[in-house]
Amino acid sequence: MTAALPSADPSVASGGILTVLRAEGLALFAGCTLFYVISDAPWELYALLFFAPDLSFLGYLAGPKVGAVVYNALHSTIGPLLLAIAGIVLVVPYAGTVAMIWLAHIGFDRALGYGLKYKTGFRVTHLGPIGKAPAGHY
C-alpha cells in the first residue's frame, strides 16, 4: 500500500489531510442534518434553502476574483455561525434553522471535494482541483 504523496502545491490539501477534511465535511453535513431533524423544522424549508449558497456561482459572471470572493463568503462556516449567534442574541429562532441548513450545505460540498476557491479560477480549490484537467494538463 502506497501513501499518497503531498501535493507539489503547499496551498492544496492532499493525502491524509485531504481525507480528514472531507470526512470533516461529511460529519458537518450529517450532524447539521441530524440537528435539523430533531429541531422539527419543516423539510420544505430544508429543500428550498439547501442549494441556495450555490447562487454564489453568479459572482463568476464578474470574473474569477469576484467569483472566488462571493463563493467563499457563502461557503465559509463564519457566515452561518454568525447567523446562529445573532439568532440566539436577538431571539430569532429561524436564524438557527437557516444556519443549520447553510452549514449542512457547506459540509456536503466539502465531503464531495468542493473547497474554497482561489482567484485563479473556479476549479482551483483548497481541497485540490475540481473535475478532470483540460487536455494537455496533469
C-alpha positions in Angstrom: 0.0 0.0 0.0 1.5 3.3 -1.0 0.9 6.6 0.9 -0.4 9.5 -1.2 2.4 12.0 -1.8 1.8 15.6 -0.8 0.8 18.0 -3.5 3.5 20.0 -5.2 1.4 23.0 -4.3 1.5 23.5 -0.5 -1.7 25.5 -0.6 -3.7 22.4 -1.6 -4.6 19.7 0.8 -3.5 16.2 -0.1 -3.1 12.6 1.3 -4.4 12.0 4.8 -5.1 15.7 5.4 -7.5 15.8 2.4 -9.2 12.6 3.8 -9.6 14.3 7.2 -11.0 17.5 5.6 -13.5 15.6 3.5 -14.5 13.4 6.5 -15.0 16.6 8.5 -17.3 17.9 5.8 -19.3 14.7 5.9 -19.6 15.0 9.7 -20.7 18.6 9.4 -23.4 17.7 6.8 -24.6 14.6 8.8 -24.5 16.5 12.2 -26.4 19.5 11.0 -28.9 17.4 9.1 -29.5 15.4 12.3 -29.9 18.5 14.4 -32.4 19.7 11.7 -34.3 16.5 12.1 -34.6 16.8 15.9 -35.4 20.5 15.6 -38.7 19.5 14.0 -38.3 22.3 11.4 -40.2 21.9 8.1 -38.4 19.8 5.4 -39.8 22.1 2.7 -37.5 24.9 4.1 -34.5 22.5 4.1 -35.3 21.5 0.5 -35.8 25.1 -0.6 -32.6 26.5 1.0 -30.1 23.7 0.8 -28.6 24.7 -2.5 -29.2 28.5 -2.0 -25.5 29.1 -1.3 -24.7 27.9 -4.8 -26.3 31.0 -6.2 -22.8 32.4 -5.3 -21.7 30.9 -8.7 -23.2 34.0 -10.2 -20.3 36.0 -8.8 -18.1 34.4 -11.5 -20.0 36.4 -14.1 -17.9 39.4 -12.8 -14.7 37.4 -13.2 -12.7 34.8 -11.2 -11.5 37.1 -8.4 -15.0 38.4 -7.6 -16.5 34.9 -8.1 -14.0 33.5 -5.6 -14.8 36.1 -3.0 -18.5 35.7 -3.3 -18.3 31.9 -3.4 -16.0 31.8 -0.4 -18.2 34.2 1.6 -21.2 31.9 1.2 -19.1 28.6 1.6 -17.2 29.5 4.8 -18.6 28.5 8.2 -18.2 32.0 9.5 -21.5 33.3 8.0 -23.8 30.6 9.3 -22.1 30.6 12.7 -22.6 34.4 13.0 -26.2 34.0 11.9 -26.8 31.3 14.6 -25.2 33.6 17.3 -27.3 36.6 16.1 -30.4 34.4 16.2 -29.7 33.4 19.8 -28.8 37.0 20.9 -31.8 38.5 19.1 -34.1 35.6 19.9 -34.9 34.8 16.2 -35.5 31.0 16.2 -35.4 30.6 12.4 -32.0 32.1 12.2 -30.6 28.9 13.8 -32.7 26.8 11.5 -31.3 28.6 8.4 -27.8 28.3 9.9 -28.1 24.5 10.2 -29.2 24.2 6.6 -26.4 26.5 5.5 -23.8 24.5 7.5 -25.2 21.3 6.1 -24.7 22.6 2.6 -21.1 23.6 3.3 -20.4 20.2 4.8 -22.0 18.4 1.8 -19.8 20.4 -0.6 -16.6 19.7 1.4 -17.4 16.0 1.6 -17.7 16.0 -2.3 -14.3 17.8 -2.6 -15.6 21.3 -3.4 -13.3 23.5 -1.4 -12.9 27.3 -1.0 -11.9 28.9 -4.3 -8.7 30.6 -5.3 -8.9 33.7 -7.5 -7.2 31.8 -10.3 -10.4 30.0 -11.3 -13.4 28.1 -10.2 -11.7 24.7 -10.5 -8.8 25.7 -8.2 -9.7 25.0 -4.5 -8.0 24.4 -1.2 -9.1 20.7 -1.5 -7.5 20.4 -4.9 -8.7 20.8 -8.5 -12.3 20.1 -9.3 -13.1 17.7 -12.2 -10.8 16.5 -14.9 -7.9 18.5 -16.1 -8.2 20.0 -19.6 -6.4 18.1 -22.3 -2.6 18.5 -22.1 -2.7 19.3 -18.3 -1.8 17.0 -15.5 
